[in-house]
Amino acid sequence: MNKAETIKMMDDALEKGYDVEVTINGEVYEYKDDKVCCICGRKIRVWGNDPWPLNTDEDAVCCDECDMSVVLAARIRKMRYEVNN
C-alpha cells in the first residue's frame, strides 16, 4: 500500500467515526480528527506541533504550516532577545 492509499484508508476510517493509530518506527501515533491548530484554526491530523512560545497551554498544537512560518520565527526572536538582554 502506498502513502496515498494509506491516507485515504485513514480518512475513510475517520469519516466513519473511528480513531486510527499509526505505528512509525515502533512509535504509535494517534490519527484523530479532533485537533485544531491554535494559530490558524485548521484541522490537524496525526500529531501536530508544539506552538511554544506563542501558546503555552500544554494541550495546544499547531499545524505544520504555522509551525514553519510563525512559531519558528517567534522562537528565533525570543532566543535573540534573551541573548542580547
Contacts in CASP RR format, 6 or more apart in sequence:
PFRMAT RR
TARGET T0000
AUTHOR 0000-0000-0000
METHOD contacts of the structure
MODEL  1
MNKAETIKMMDDALEKGYDVEVTINGEVYEYKDDKVCCICGRKIRVWGND
PWPLNTDEDAVCCDECDMSVVLAARIRKMRYEVNN
1 9 0 8 1.000
10 20 0 8 1.000
10 22 0 8 1.000
10 31 0 8 1.000
10 45 0 8 1.000
13 20 0 8 1.000
14 20 0 8 1.000
14 31 0 8 1.000
14 32 0 8 1.000
14 33 0 8 1.000
14 45 0 8 1.000
17 33 0 8 1.000
19 30 0 8 1.000
19 31 0 8 1.000
19 32 0 8 1.000
20 30 0 8 1.000
20 31 0 8 1.000
20 32 0 8 1.000
21 28 0 8 1.000
21 29 0 8 1.000
21 30 0 8 1.000
21 31 0 8 1.000
22 28 0 8 1.000
22 29 0 8 1.000
22 31 0 8 1.000
22 46 0 8 1.000
23 29 0 8 1.000
29 46 0 8 1.000
29 47 0 8 1.000
30 46 0 8 1.000
30 47 0 8 1.000
31 45 0 8 1.000
31 46 0 8 1.000
32 45 0 8 1.000
33 43 0 8 1.000
33 45 0 8 1.000
35 43 0 8 1.000
35 44 0 8 1.000
35 45 0 8 1.000
35 48 0 8 1.000
35 61 0 8 1.000
36 42 0 8 1.000
36 43 0 8 1.000
36 44 0 8 1.000
37 43 0 8 1.000
37 44 0 8 1.000
37 61 0 8 1.000
37 62 0 8 1.000
37 63 0 8 1.000
37 66 0 8 1.000
38 51 0 8 1.000
38 54 0 8 1.000
38 55 0 8 1.000
38 57 0 8 1.000
38 60 0 8 1.000
38 61 0 8 1.000
38 62 0 8 1.000
39 51 0 8 1.000
39 54 0 8 1.000
39 55 0 8 1.000
39 62 0 8 1.000
39 63 0 8 1.000
39 66 0 8 1.000
39 70 0 8 1.000
39 71 0 8 1.000
40 62 0 8 1.000
40 63 0 8 1.000
40 65 0 8 1.000
40 66 0 8 1.000
42 63 0 8 1.000
42 65 0 8 1.000
44 61 0 8 1.000
44 62 0 8 1.000
44 63 0 8 1.000
47 61 0 8 1.000
48 61 0 8 1.000
48 62 0 8 1.000
48 63 0 8 1.000
48 64 0 8 1.000
48 67 0 8 1.000
49 61 0 8 1.000
49 62 0 8 1.000
49 63 0 8 1.000
49 64 0 8 1.000
49 66 0 8 1.000
49 67 0 8 1.000
49 71 0 8 1.000
50 60 0 8 1.000
50 61 0 8 1.000
50 62 0 8 1.000
50 71 0 8 1.000
51 60 0 8 1.000
51 61 0 8 1.000
51 62 0 8 1.000
51 66 0 8 1.000
51 67 0 8 1.000
51 71 0 8 1.000
52 71 0 8 1.000
52 75 0 8 1.000
53 74 0 8 1.000
53 75 0 8 1.000
53 78 0 8 1.000
54 62 0 8 1.000
54 70 0 8 1.000
54 71 0 8 1.000
54 74 0 8 1.000
55 62 0 8 1.000
62 70 0 8 1.000
62 71 0 8 1.000
END
